[in-house]
Amino acid sequence: MIPFSPPRIDDKICNEVVAALKSGWITTGPRTKSFEKKITQYCGNKATLCLNSATAGLEIMLRWYGVGEGDEVILPAYTYSATANVVIHCGATPVFVDVNAGDFNISVSEIEKAITAKTKVIMPVDFGGMPCDYKSINKLVGTVKNKFVATNDVQKKLGRILVLSDSAHSFGASADGHKTGSLCDVSVFSFHAVKNLSTAEGGAIALNFEESVFNNEDIYKELCVKTLHGQNKDALAKTQKGNWKYDIVEAGYKCNMTDISAAMGLVELERYDSDTLVKRKHIVDLYNSLLKTDERFQLPLFEEGGRKSCYHLYPLRIKGITEEQRDEIMQEIFSRDVSVNVHFMPVPGMSFYRKMGYNVLDYKTTWDNFIREISLPVFYDLTDEQVHTVVRAVKESVDAILLKHA
Ligand SMILES: *Cc1c(COP(=O)(O)O)cnc(C)c1O
């Protein structure tokens, strides 16, 4: 069975994890701090906080901005539920909008239509590793400034809608040569096991505010406290001689990264551009070359208008099929010992959100993308031979199902 996206676990990763275990410090400490600094250097943003998931990072930033009851957060209907669930956690209202047919990303014109006086945050999602059109989104939040109603000091200071990117897929992607993390106010990365760069579980908040508005280093310190119970000293600081006393300055959360995770992240980051991305690009190029001659397939976009993907997913679409046919094709592919996936089951179609009154059919392009989409395996250890096997399985399965329905 060809798996969908197993993590890359080699001796280098194992040795660094063992070194972290034997170092005498396994929770947040020197490795996490070093990983944060290296992410900031890599992405070109202003300050970075690592934590235990992207989900926690997104929620913490919504709370930092004071998002709560009565507020609206705009996000794409075509995303993983994490993006929407954190809005619910804060008591605010998710406002789903439709996506583009081309790159699967949030439609800027749909965002524009959805903005009201209650809009506090826009959460674009860099689907499959392709960055959203941040140039247009950043411009838009500037032009609708006069509509924005600030209800606390942080919101007054920014004076506009916050652009909080769900960059769970897009670490290492870029626009006009600038890496994600540096493309809008705040970007949140995921280092979950299936993501391009993995720390088993993990995430990072990349802060990138204009220094004239916010001191990013100050926000970083504030977030350190917020993500560790509101404690004014972290565990490492408390081990310093005589430094045992601490205060709780707020009822904070608990979502810090461990140094064991950071050990994995440091190894992965070191070889990310020179090795990981080279391999992933090779895989998607090979898929493209094998699939592009077949009229039935709609190939994904990996580059457009200065934006460049980090090849997280290979979201293939099949032209003119129904949801049932897609499901049958997937079953056929699985029966040929190849794992495939669908990104995503649109959030407004999930029972929890349906019960809240959302209707997935209100998002036409989302629905059309979803019913025709099959994600093919992309992972570091995938061989060329396996890519050929996947393509053969996909073509045979499409043949079989389309013939059946002909
Ligand atoms: C994986 C994922 C997340 C959540 O990441 P975690 O680190 O698991 O919290 C959020 N958004 C999208 C689009 C994802 O794919």
The ligand as an SDF file (V2000), in Angstrom:
LIG
                    3D

 15 15  0  0  0  0  0  0  0  0999 V2000
   -3.6200   20.9830    9.6670 C   0  0  0  0  0  0  0  0  0  0  0  0
   -4.4330   22.2040    9.5380 C   0  0  0  0  0  0  0  0  0  0  0  0
   -4.6970   23.0250   10.6410 C   0  0  0  0  0  0  0  0  0  0  0  0
   -4.4180   22.6170   12.0560 C   0  0  0  0  0  0  0  0  0  0  0  0
   -3.1080   22.4050   12.3510 O   0  0  0  0  0  0  0  0  0  0  0  0
   -2.7410   21.7800   13.7930 P   0  0  0  0  0  0  0  0  0  0  0  0
   -1.2990   22.0580   13.9330 O   0  0  0  0  0  0  0  0  0  0  0  0
   -3.0640   20.3210   13.6980 O   0  0  0  0  0  0  0  0  0  0  0  0
   -3.5680   22.4660   14.7980 O   0  0  0  0  0  0  0  0  0  0  0  0
   -5.3370   24.2280   10.4330 C   0  0  0  0  0  0  0  0  0  0  0  0
   -5.7360   24.6060    9.2130 N   0  0  0  0  0  0  0  0  0  0  0  0
   -5.5280   23.8270    8.1240 C   0  0  0  0  0  0  0  0  0  0  0  0
   -5.9760   24.3170    6.7910 C   0  0  0  0  0  0  0  0  0  0  0  0
   -4.8960   22.5890    8.2650 C   0  0  0  0  0  0  0  0  0  0  0  0
   -4.7580   21.7960    7.2030 O   0  0  0  0  0  0  0  0  0  0  0  0
  1  2  1  0
  2  3  1  0
  2 14  2  0
  3  4  1  0
  3 10  2  0
  4  5  1  0
  5  6  1  0
  6  7  2  0
  6  8  1  0
  6  9  1  0
 10 11  1  0
 11 12  2  0
 12 13  1  0
 12 14  1  0
 14 15  1  0
M  END
$$$$
